[in-house]
Amino acid sequence: MNGVERLRGVQENILKWQKQSPLTAKNITLIAVSKTHPAEAIIPLIEAGQKVFGENRVQEAAEKWPAIREKYPDVQVHLIGSLQSNKTKEALTLFDAIHTVDRQSLVEAIVKESAKLKEVRCKQFFVQVNIGEEEQKGGVAVKDTPELVEYIRAQKAFPLSGLMCVPPVDETPAPYFALLHKMAADLELSNLSMGMSGDYEAAIRLGATHVRVGTALFGERH
Ligand SMILES: *Cc1c(COP(=O)(O)O)cnc(C)c1O
């Protein structure tokens, strides 16, 4: 299978799973996670109609995307990996969405750098929740999430789109997706960025609005 065939398969799965559960979102955005993959692998998907891509490193995205965007200006790139505060300015001009807001100091950096910029490209922000309470993972602790959301709202820092999570790798993800769904409902947030190649079915059944799929579209990363 080539990339476009895999894209068609993933799109069909999304439609199929969306119909089968009462909790699913009406609109689901497929984020094609293109980290480590070159422009040659990405462009056929753009030509086939895919509009939203995901990258996990500022540096890699900065090297890859400006050239692609010259030719395809309406393509969106979302940052799905952790953001160091000193790269905030670059991230705000490079990405259309940041899924990994996870601490007050980063909120402050976004506010400060946004005020300095003539044009902020980034319009969508998600708070990343460390849903499995894993030490090595990014994201705000479950118990601290309401406070961070409240801080963002009180500061009028930026409009908050929703919550994002990456569940522990070797556990059944559904309970974590269900927890994120409940947290978002309690906080009156409407978007849920959850689900990757191995678990986007469960994520869609539990209300994901943004699924981040890499391997199922591009093949294994090397
Ligand atoms: C790499 C990555 C993905 C995509 O993972 P696949 O298993 O290749 O689909 C999704 N989300 C995040 C945060 C990632 O870093």
The ligand as a MOL file (V3000), in Angstrom:
LIG
                    3D

  0  0  0     0  0            999 V3000
M  V30 BEGIN CTAB
M  V30 COUNTS 15 15 0 0 0
M  V30 BEGIN ATOM
M  V30 1 C 4.3450 10.2910 17.1590 0
M  V30 2 C 3.1030 10.7400 17.8330 0
M  V30 3 C 1.8380 10.3290 17.3700 0
M  V30 4 C 1.6440 9.3540 16.2190 0
M  V30 5 O 1.9640 8.0690 16.6200 0
M  V30 6 P 1.6920 6.7930 15.6890 0
M  V30 7 O 1.6750 5.6640 16.6360 0
M  V30 8 O 2.8030 6.7340 14.7120 0
M  V30 9 O 0.3810 7.0130 15.0250 0
M  V30 10 C 0.7280 10.8470 18.0240 0
M  V30 11 N 0.8340 11.6800 19.0660 0
M  V30 12 C 2.0200 12.0910 19.5330 0
M  V30 13 C 2.0740 13.0160 20.7000 0
M  V30 14 C 3.1910 11.6210 18.9460 0
M  V30 15 O 4.3870 12.0320 19.4240 0
M  V30 END ATOM
M  V30 BEGIN BOND
M  V30 1 1 1 2
M  V30 2 1 2 3
M  V30 3 2 2 14
M  V30 4 1 3 4
M  V30 5 2 3 10
M  V30 6 1 4 5
M  V30 7 1 5 6
M  V30 8 2 6 7
M  V30 9 1 6 8
M  V30 10 1 6 9
M  V30 11 1 10 11
M  V30 12 2 11 12
M  V30 13 1 12 13
M  V30 14 1 12 14
M  V30 15 1 14 15
M  V30 END BOND
M  V30 END CTAB
M  END
